[in-house]
Amino acid sequence: MESGADPLKSAERVLRIEAEAVASLMDRLGEPFLGALEILKTCRGRVVVTGIGKSGLVGRKIAATLASTGTLALFLHPAEGAHGDLGMVARGDVLLVLSNSGETDEILGILPAIKRLGVPLLVMTGNTQSTLARHGDVVLDVSVKEEACPMNLTPTASTTATLAMGDALAVALLELRGLCEEDFALLHPGGILGRRLLLRVEDLMHIADAVPVVPETAEMQQVILEMTGKRFGATSVVDGKGALTGIITDGDLRRHLQKDGRLFEKRARDVMTPRPKTISGDELATKALELMEHHAITSLLIVDATGRPTGIVHLHDLLRAKIA
């Protein structure tokens, strides 16, 4: 860095150049982009992404994005492809090739074999007059006016533009296929996104004998024993038919003790909070978390269609499931 150079101005220049490079792509979408989408949408095999150097690194990310949004995709290193890995490409696949110059030897070296397979060739390049572009079935122009590198040499704006075009393809394809949140979650079962979109209350709730329940007529000694034994800091209260009518929490007990001190002379119905917050077992666990956070409660009762308590979930259950 030159003596006296301002690093903030340098960083601003980089971000401005790269932002302009991405914005300029919008004017180039049109028919080529729609043609690429049609080929990808009708692909019966896999989308094989290839590129070398910085383009290869971008290609790996594009392949990963396609795969995570419902498109079968993989990355092929072109040099390895020339030494046997082209066996990964089969009829019915689509080859997406990334090369800023369009004259990369390793890429051009595998083109004859690709052509013999009859695989559609989608090209992202900064040189639409290149050898690679001439062989492409669809060519997406990702050229940039300048790189963010002060010497205009290091791939910076060009790789950013290519990456953005890959994201545009993946998201447009996702929407064309009607991928919904549950489809997305199935592709991400091990991450927070998957857990938040897949886990239901019934997957986490405590059921059967673990659910604290007392009748409205229960004496306070029975209520406290039930709360202590089940260890949720609360118990549901039901009527003679087993339908939920209220809840008693540790906080309810403290408030009644402070009020008149005659807690043990009362019945459950005298102490309970009527019409407690509840949730259905088939709701997303995230909905339970939202309810608990909004109403500042730590335990939530699950009821069935008849209003009977069938389960209970504690805030700790949601935290252990890592959906928060």
TARALIN-V95591 format. One record per helix or strand. SS is the DSSP state (@ for helix, = for strand). FROM is the first residue (numbers start at 1). TO is the last residue. If there is no record, write none. Layout:
# TARALIN-V95591
SS&FROM&TO, SS&FROM&TO
This chain:
# TARALIN-V95591
@&7&28, @&30&41, =&47&50, @&54&68, =&73&76, @&78&81, @&85&88, =&94&99, @&105&117, =&120&125, @&131&135, =&138&141, @&157&176, @&181&186, @&192&198, =&200&200, @&201&204, =&206&207, @&208&210, =&213&215, =&219&219, @&220&230, =&234&238, =&243&249, @&250&260, @&263&265, =&267&267, @&268&271, =&273&274, =&278&279, =&284&284, @&285&295, =&299&303, =&308&314, @&315&320
